[in-house]
Amino acid sequence: MGNTMKLWISWAAAFALCTICGLIPTGESSVLGLFVMLLGMAFFIPPALLIRYVVSKKRTTPLVYVRNISLLSLGLTLIMIILNLATYNASEPVQLIARWLLALVYAPMGCLPDQIWFLSLFGWACVLMASLQYLQKQGPRSRRHRKHHTSSDSKK
């Protein structure tokens, strides 16, 4: 198993843990609360390492995936926050369903205490901007390289 796959798996595991832990009520002063908060902060280590690794190998496809995941997470979080606000006066089962859907898309925000939940948005924004920056730097050269290979392959 390559380094890239290990980083993808660790990021997926961190996402799953953050989603599960975000649904568990914890006291901020408890040991579990501290663990959950640190997990929410450490969530962004695998994508940062993934970006660093694929940039050093000059690969763009994983960067596209990281960009798309970041955009999807930020967009769905916005939609689900609006949905949760819209269900404020709804019945309790509807609110519960909306809360569970929000928990799926806003990991690791749910792991962070109320006072610092915005750090997760900042982390997603950093991952998104880093992937966009490196895609912009590598993109045209890689596209030309791919066109060159596909056009020479089709002539054979």
C-alpha positions as a printed NumPy array, in Angstrom:
array([[  0.   ,   0.   ,   0.   ],
       [  1.478,   3.332,  -1.072],
       [  1.89 ,   6.482,   0.965],
       [ -0.966,   8.183,  -0.838],
       [ -3.38 ,   5.38 ,   0.018],
       [ -2.302,   5.404,   3.68 ],
       [ -2.97 ,   9.145,   3.858],
       [ -6.399,   8.748,   2.237],
       [ -7.277,   5.973,   4.693],
       [ -6.073,   7.977,   7.7  ],
       [ -8.104,  10.986,   6.543],
       [-11.201,   8.805,   6.088],
       [-10.674,   7.266,   9.539],
       [-10.294,  10.722,  11.079],
       [-13.497,  11.796,   9.339],
       [-15.378,   8.756,  10.669],
       [-14.041,   9.297,  14.193],
       [-14.893,  12.996,  14.1  ],
       [-18.405,  12.232,  12.887],
       [-18.985,   9.664,  15.63 ],
       [-17.372,  11.768,  18.355],
       [-19.286,  14.838,  17.23 ],
       [-22.518,  13.039,  18.085],
       [-21.366,  12.055,  21.582],
       [-22.063,  14.735,  24.195],
       [-18.853,  15.407,  26.1  ],
       [-17.964,  17.869,  28.785],
       [-15.256,  20.265,  27.717],
       [-13.382,  19.666,  30.959],
       [-13.472,  15.87 ,  30.705],
       [-10.675,  13.704,  29.316],
       [-12.995,  12.507,  26.544],
       [-13.822,  16.126,  25.712],
       [-10.123,  16.934,  25.426],
       [ -9.531,  13.879,  23.224],
       [-12.429,  14.816,  20.948],
       [-11.182,  18.412,  20.678],
       [ -7.648,  17.269,  19.792],
       [ -9.096,  14.842,  17.252],
       [-11.002,  17.723,  15.656],
       [ -7.793,  19.73 ,  15.398],
       [ -5.719,  16.776,  14.13 ],
       [ -8.287,  16.056,  11.414],
       [ -6.424,  18.336,   9.004],
       [ -3.015,  16.677,   9.375],
       [ -3.668,  13.866,   6.814],
       [ -4.886,  16.213,   4.039],
       [ -1.96 ,  18.562,   4.664],
       [  0.479,  15.656,   4.422],
       [ -1.348,  14.362,   1.355],
       [ -1.043,  17.731,  -0.383],
       [  2.636,  17.931,   0.525],
       [  3.307,  14.396,  -0.726],
       [  1.506,  14.669,  -4.057],
       [  3.029,  18.076,  -4.769],
       [  6.506,  16.609,  -4.242],
       [  5.601,  13.827,  -6.698],
       [  4.06 ,  16.37 ,  -9.133],
       [  0.719,  14.556,  -9.254],
       [ -2.445,  16.581,  -9.791],
       [ -5.257,  14.021,  -9.58 ],
       [ -5.152,  13.693,  -5.76 ],
       [ -5.109,  17.497,  -5.51 ],
       [ -8.297,  17.63 ,  -7.564],
       [ -9.893,  15.137,  -5.163],
       [ -8.773,  17.145,  -2.114],
       [-10.145,  20.336,  -3.685],
       [-13.459,  18.666,  -4.498],
       [-13.794,  17.145,  -1.012],
       [-13.081,  20.533,   0.575],
       [-15.588,  22.324,  -1.644],
       [-18.187,  19.637,  -1.052],
       [-17.72 ,  19.728,   2.715],
       [-17.886,  23.517,   2.92 ],
       [-20.897,  23.709,   0.593],
       [-22.831,  20.93 ,   2.293],
       [-22.055,  22.41 ,   5.708],
       [-23.577,  25.705,   4.612],
       [-26.657,  23.955,   3.222],
       [-27.09 ,  21.823,   6.341],
       [-26.69 ,  24.798,   8.695],
       [-29.429,  26.591,   6.766],
       [-31.556,  23.418,   6.894],
       [-31.02 ,  23.138,  10.648],
       [-32.071,  26.761,  11.101],
       [-35.122,  26.124,   8.928],
       [-36.141,  23.167,  11.104],
       [-36.023,  25.227,  14.296],
       [-39.808,  25.078,  14.736],
       [-40.176,  21.6  ,  13.23 ],
       [-41.022,  18.469,  15.155],
       [-38.384,  16.73 ,  17.231],
       [-37.855,  13.809,  14.768],
       [-37.28 ,  16.253,  11.901],
       [-34.794,  18.202,  14.019],
       [-33.02 ,  14.969,  14.952],
       [-32.713,  13.9  ,  11.308],
       [-31.405,  17.352,  10.353],
       [-28.892,  17.201,  13.218],
       [-27.603,  13.779,  12.085],
       [-27.279,  14.968,   8.494],
       [-25.383,  18.025,   9.678],
       [-23.074,  15.806,  11.752],
       [-22.177,  13.857,   8.623],
       [-21.016,  16.916,   6.715],
       [-19.599,  19.185,   9.37 ],
       [-16.988,  16.873,  10.844],
       [-14.668,  17.902,  12.516],
       [-16.61 ,  20.988,  13.596],
       [-18.736,  18.887,  15.905],
       [-15.644,  17.838,  17.848],
       [-14.62 ,  21.353,  18.75 ],
       [-16.073,  23.331,  21.672],
       [-18.609,  26.014,  20.859],
       [-16.051,  28.776,  21.276],
       [-13.605,  27.465,  18.653],
       [-15.745,  25.574,  16.11 ],
       [-14.736,  28.132,  13.457],
       [-11.202,  26.676,  13.461],
       [-12.622,  23.774,  11.497],
       [-13.895,  26.137,   8.803],
       [-10.471,  27.732,   8.764],
       [ -8.863,  24.28 ,   8.38 ],
       [-11.147,  23.386,   5.463],
       [-10.421,  26.755,   3.866],
       [ -6.656,  26.196,   4.255],
       [ -6.877,  22.731,   2.677],
       [ -8.967,  24.15 ,  -0.16 ],
       [ -6.665,  27.093,  -0.795],
       [ -3.514,  24.942,  -0.673],
       [ -4.942,  22.495,  -3.183],
       [ -6.076,  25.336,  -5.447],
       [ -2.678,  27.024,  -5.224],
       [ -0.763,  23.895,  -6.165],
       [ -3.264,  22.96 ,  -8.871],
       [ -2.815,  26.41 , -10.372],
       [  0.973,  26.022, -10.291],
       [  1.002,  22.484, -11.702],
       [ -2.185,  22.527, -13.76 ],
       [ -1.209,  23.967, -17.153],
       [  2.056,  22.051, -17.32 ],
       [  0.307,  18.787, -16.387],
       [ -2.526,  19.34 , -18.862],
       [ -0.02 ,  19.994, -21.66 ],
       [  1.898,  16.902, -20.615],
       [ -1.279,  14.786, -20.706],
       [ -2.29 ,  16.183, -24.111],
       [  1.169,  15.44 , -25.443],
       [  0.974,  11.828, -24.247],
       [ -2.574,  11.243, -25.454],
       [ -1.921,  12.762, -28.864],
       [  1.287,  10.756, -29.322],
       [ -0.467,   7.598, -28.089],
       [ -3.29 ,   8.063, -30.589],
       [ -0.801,   8.401, -33.483],
       [  0.682,   4.977, -32.705]])
